Amino acid sequence: MTVSKNSPISPLDPMAGDPLYRQIYDRFRGAITNGSLKPGDRIPSARALTKELGLARGTIESAYSLLAAEGYIQARGQAGTVVTPELLPRVFVEKPRPQSHGRTAAAGFRPDSILPFQMGLPALDEFPRKIWARLGARCVRAMQPSDMVHPSVSGLQKLRTEIAAYLQVSRGIGCSPSQIFVTSGYRQTLELITYALLKRGDSVWLENPGYPPTRELLRLMHMKAVPVPVDGEGMVVSDGLRVAPRARAAVVTPGHQSPLCVSLSLPRRLALLDWAARNNSWVIEDDYDGEYRYVSRPLPALKSLDRDGRVLYAGTFSKVLLPAIRLAYLVVPETQIERFEQVSQVFAGSPQLTQAIVTAFITEGHFARHIQRMRKLYAERREATAAGLESVLHKHMHIDPQPGGMHLILRLKGRRSDRRLVACMRDEGLYGEALTDWFVGSGGASALLLNFTNIGSQDAAEALGHRILKLM
């Protein structure tokens, strides 16, 4: 591996615990913060650095994406990529980063990067940024002193009204704006529910496999997580009744089970609601991407079947718009409005300007059109990505058929470890999550979870499939 005299990239260590893209990121960041690279300086193109270092282009692009996301560099089209001109001079005291322990060290859940197959990201290339920028500028110009004070902890009233109207039409949920509480994301939503309705030591059913941060958050709040198996019809309610019949709550993803993408069947939906009504328990419905079903119309929400006021519906704008806006919402039963208003007082409200932009985005029809476009686009990208990966990796894995969602499940054949393969992929600038990390206990089959929303074509998927193949 050769490095030119003027390059800020010192020789990389392929045996180091840090992946190569992170080593490149660290070297550029260090050169910028110590003044070796100054605001406005041009840096090598990804193509040039790929040739110079002899690495895969995706590795370079992963490092550049992270630098750009943190504001260190900017792409200027034909003018190339430069150190951000507006970067203020700063003195950095570099903190030593924890040492990685081997190649299996995992990134945060989820990392602030943009890598191929990265979970949790919508199609960033298709987001209507011009419309968003125009609405944002208009909202800023229209700001009055009343818009500059502390935001309402329940959320902007106009946004709550728009959300209520949207849920009635799209998810079959009849609710008033007063039942809706705007939050800064799913984790704050779950926190709010826990403080309002549960107490230390309560048992909560969780899907197994299921979203890892849910388990971790409940653990930190001293709740007892009870793993309940998932099969082709969703959570096995009868197993929950057998192991913890007096649980105080159940967290479910009935539209597209996270991560298996199966839908909770009608008999089990009714059984779950019956258990909650008889036991005075709560059902927390996490409808994180219910809009994206490709084989038929999106299924009605579980909340639409709730006749006893036991379901709390959690929605989010992260998957349909952008994770960066940190905006979600919760629909509570009418009987609990006052309780949630009281508890909300201890939480900070979400930024009002962001809420105002989202409100305008919805009221002018952009939101509905965007979802329709993304539903069509994701169906195409899912098919193209599955076909591309299947053509390259069919001897080593097979892809689960699934009716919706934003990721693929690649089941590994033989005794391959999904965790080991994911660690190797991260080292090479590819993202993946190991299905076994979503299980409590043993018995989970090895599989890769790969997001397809940012894979633009079958050819791109095949090229990425060859990169995975080399790691097997």
Buried (B, 14 or more C-beta within 10 A) or exposed (E): EEBEEEBBBEEBEEEBBBBBBBBBBBBBBBBBBEEEBEBEBEBBBBEBBBBBBEBBBBBBBBBBBBBBEEEBBBEEEEEEBBBBEEBEEEEEEEEEEEEBEEBBBBBEEBBEBBBBBBBBBBBBEBBBEEBBEEBBEEBEEEEEEEBEEEBBBBBBBBBBBBBBBBBEEBBBBEBEBBBBBBBBBBBBBBBBBBBBBBEEEBBBBBBBBBBBEBBEBBEEBEBBBBBBBBEEBBBBBEBBBEEBEEBBBBBBBBBBBBBBBBBBBEEBBEBBBEBBBEBEBBBBBBBBBBBBBBEEEBBBBBBBBBEEBBBBBBBBBBBBBBBEBBBBBBBBBEEBBEBBBEBBEEBEBBBBBBBBBBBBBBBEEBBBEBBEEBBEBBBBBBEBBBEBBBEBBEEBBBBEEBBBBBBBBBBBEEEBEBBBBBBBBBBBBBBBBBBBBBBBEEEBEBBBBBBBBBBBEBEBBBBBBEBBEEBB
